[in-house]
Amino acid sequence: MYMSRLDQALAALADPTRRGIVVHLARGEASVSDLVGLFSLKQPTISSHLKVLESAGLISRSRVAQLRPCKLEAEPLKAVTDWLEQVQEIWEGNYTRLDALLAEMKQAQNKEL
């Protein structure tokens, strides 16, 4: 279940327009018409992007009279951040081991001279 949610979030964030929408919604709620103006896209195109973000759980939409305000949902973004931190820890461990190996090789080379 975790990877499926993560996969959905990453797939949704693969598109630059959707990432832009997420960044904008991180500042606060926005209506579909607000987003249409920001991205200079037609309403059906923005709605399509919003459906992808909503199905990935990254945003939620409500209804206030005629408006459909969109709100960023933090939990799926936290899952992406947690996964990225795990990958970063692995890479940092790799670099630490590489640094140690290079220091060992340099020391061995200095002994040979």
C-alpha positions as CSV (number, residue, x, y, z in Angstrom):
1,M,0.0,0.0,0.0
2,Y,2.8,2.4,0.9
3,M,4.6,2.0,-2.4
4,S,1.4,2.3,-4.3
5,R,0.6,5.6,-2.7
6,L,4.2,6.7,-3.2
7,D,4.1,5.7,-6.9
8,Q,0.9,7.6,-7.4
9,A,2.4,10.7,-5.7
10,L,5.6,10.5,-7.7
11,A,3.7,10.0,-11.0
12,A,1.5,13.0,-10.3
13,L,4.5,15.1,-9.5
14,A,6.3,14.1,-12.7
15,D,4.5,16.8,-14.6
16,P,5.8,20.4,-14.3
17,T,2.4,22.0,-14.3
18,R,1.2,19.7,-11.5
19,R,4.4,20.5,-9.5
20,G,3.6,24.2,-10.1
21,I,0.1,23.7,-8.8
22,V,1.5,22.0,-5.7
23,V,3.9,24.9,-5.0
24,H,1.1,27.4,-5.4
25,L,-1.2,25.4,-3.1
26,A,1.5,25.2,-0.5
27,R,1.0,28.9,-0.1
28,G,-2.8,28.4,0.5
29,E,-6.0,27.3,-1.0
30,A,-6.9,28.3,-4.6
31,S,-9.9,28.0,-6.8
32,V,-9.8,26.4,-10.2
33,S,-10.3,29.8,-11.8
34,D,-7.3,31.1,-9.8
35,L,-5.2,28.3,-11.1
36,V,-6.4,28.8,-14.7
37,G,-5.2,32.4,-14.5
38,L,-1.8,31.5,-13.0
39,F,-0.9,28.9,-15.6
40,S,-2.5,30.4,-18.7
41,L,-4.2,27.1,-19.4
42,K,-7.8,26.4,-20.2
43,Q,-10.1,25.2,-17.4
44,P,-10.5,21.6,-18.7
45,T,-6.7,21.3,-18.8
46,I,-6.3,22.5,-15.2
47,S,-9.2,20.3,-14.1
48,S,-7.5,17.3,-15.6
49,H,-4.3,18.1,-13.7
50,L,-6.3,18.6,-10.5
51,K,-8.0,15.2,-11.0
52,V,-4.5,13.5,-11.2
53,L,-3.4,15.3,-8.0
54,E,-6.6,14.5,-6.2
55,S,-6.5,10.8,-7.1
56,A,-2.9,10.7,-5.8
57,G,-4.2,12.2,-2.6
58,L,-2.0,15.3,-2.9
59,I,-4.9,17.7,-2.9
60,S,-8.5,17.8,-1.8
61,R,-11.3,19.8,-3.3
62,S,-14.4,21.2,-1.6
63,R,-17.4,23.1,-2.7
64,V,-18.3,26.6,-1.5
65,A,-21.3,27.8,-3.5
66,Q,-20.0,27.9,-7.1
67,L,-16.3,27.7,-6.1
68,R,-14.3,24.5,-5.9
69,P,-11.3,25.5,-3.7
70,C,-8.3,23.2,-3.8
71,K,-6.2,22.5,-0.8
72,L,-2.8,20.7,-0.5
73,E,-2.7,17.5,1.6
74,A,0.5,17.1,3.5
75,E,0.5,13.3,4.2
76,P,1.3,12.1,0.7
77,L,4.1,14.7,0.4
78,K,5.5,13.5,3.7
79,A,5.7,10.0,2.2
80,V,7.7,11.3,-0.7
81,T,9.9,13.3,1.6
82,D,10.5,10.3,3.8
83,W,11.4,8.1,0.8
84,L,13.8,10.7,-0.5
85,E,15.5,11.0,2.9
86,Q,16.0,7.2,2.9
87,V,17.6,7.4,-0.5
88,Q,19.8,10.3,0.6
89,E,20.9,8.3,3.7
90,I,22.0,5.5,1.4
91,W,24.0,7.8,-0.9
92,E,25.6,9.5,2.1
93,G,26.7,6.1,3.4
94,N,28.1,5.3,-0.1
95,Y,30.1,8.6,-0.1
96,T,31.3,8.0,3.5
97,R,32.6,4.5,2.5
98,L,34.2,6.0,-0.7
99,D,35.9,8.7,1.3
100,A,37.3,6.1,3.7
101,L,38.5,3.9,0.8
102,L,40.2,6.9,-0.9
103,A,41.9,7.9,2.3
104,E,43.1,4.3,2.8
105,M,44.4,4.1,-0.8
106,K,46.2,7.5,-0.4
107,Q,47.8,6.3,2.8
108,A,48.9,3.1,1.1
109,Q,50.3,5.0,-1.8
110,N,52.2,7.4,0.6
111,K,53.8,4.3,2.4
112,E,55.0,3.0,-1.0
113,L,56.8,6.2,-1.8
